Amino acid sequence: AAPHAHVVVLGYPRLFELTPSCADPLAPNLTRRRKLNEGADVLTSVTRSVSQQYGYSFTDVRDRFAGHGVCSANPWINGPSVAASVGRYHPTQTGYRDGYLDALDTTTTSNSPAA
């Protein structure tokens, strides 16, 4: 429908900080948090690969979210203790703004014809 569209795909952040303890009482233990972050890395790798196969722009957001996962002092991802209607393991408003929107703005600005 839009053969000249510029498609931008944003990756997946690591959900957890690997601190020894976590203020969220429902957060997984450190071993499980580490494994879940490894899963996020695999998801990012597959998403990047498929995006590139189709000629789409891919932006990795893991660096933007670093230090802001569940169990951090300033999480940009909702932990398991928030209400399900809020979106457990989904970005907070700050995560969407400073993580995803910043990544999208950077990607579309650096890939625009005027750049």
N, C-alpha and C positions, 0 to 999 in steps of 0.2 A: 504494500500500500504506500510505502514511503521509501523508494529505492535509494534515495540519497540521504536518508536520515543518518545522523551520527549517534550510534547507540553507545551508551556508557553503562558499564557494569561495575558496581561497587562490591568489594569483597566482604568477608565476614570477620568481625573482630573476635579475638579471644575473649571468652566470657569472664574468666576469673583471674584475679591476682593470686599469685602463689605465696601468699603470706602464711606463716605457720598457723595462725588462727584467723577466725573470721567472725565479725560482729553479727552476721546473719545466722541465727541458730539453725536454719534449715539448709544452709549451704553444704555441699558435699565436703568430705574430708580432703586433705591436701592431695592424696594419691588420685582420687577421682577428679579433682579439679585439674590436675596435670593432664590426665587422659582426655578429659573433655576439651581442653585447650589444644591438645594434639589433633583431636577430631576437627576443630575449627581450622587448623592449619591444612589438613587434608581437604576440607571443603573449599578453602581459599585456592589451593593448588588446582583442584578440578575445575572450579569456576573460572580461574584465569585461563586454563588450557582450552576449555570449550569456548570462552569468549574470543580468544585469539584465533581459533579455528574459523570463526565466522567474521573475523575482521573488526570486532568490536573493541572499543577502548576499555581497558580494565584498570581499576585503581584499588590497590591494597589499602585497607583502612586499619590494619593491625597496629601500625605505629601511632596513628592518631588516637586510638583507644588505649594504648599502653599506659598503665598506671591508673586506669579508670574502670577496671573490671569489677565484678562483684567481689567483695572483701577488701576493696580499697577504701581509703579515707574519703575519696570523692568519686563515687561510682557513677558512670554514665550508662550503666546497664542495670536494669531492675533485677534484684535478687529474688530468691524463691519465696521470701516472706511477704512480698507485695500481693495485693489482691489479684486474682486471676484476670479480672476485668482491666487492670492496669497494663498487664502484659509482662508476665514473668520472663526473664531473660531477653527482653526487648530493650532497646535503648531508652533512656530517659529523654526528656526534652533537650537537655544539654547534650546528650549523646547524638541525638539527631542533628542538632545545630552545629556543634563544634567537631563532631566526628564525621557524620555522613554529608551534611550540607557543605562543610568546608572541603571535603574530598571532591564532591561533585563540582563545586565552584572552581576549584583548582584545576580539575581535569578539563572542564569545558572551556575555561579561559586559556589554558595552555594549548588546547587543540583547536581553538577557533581560527578561522582564516586570517584574522587581524593580528594574531599573536606571532 
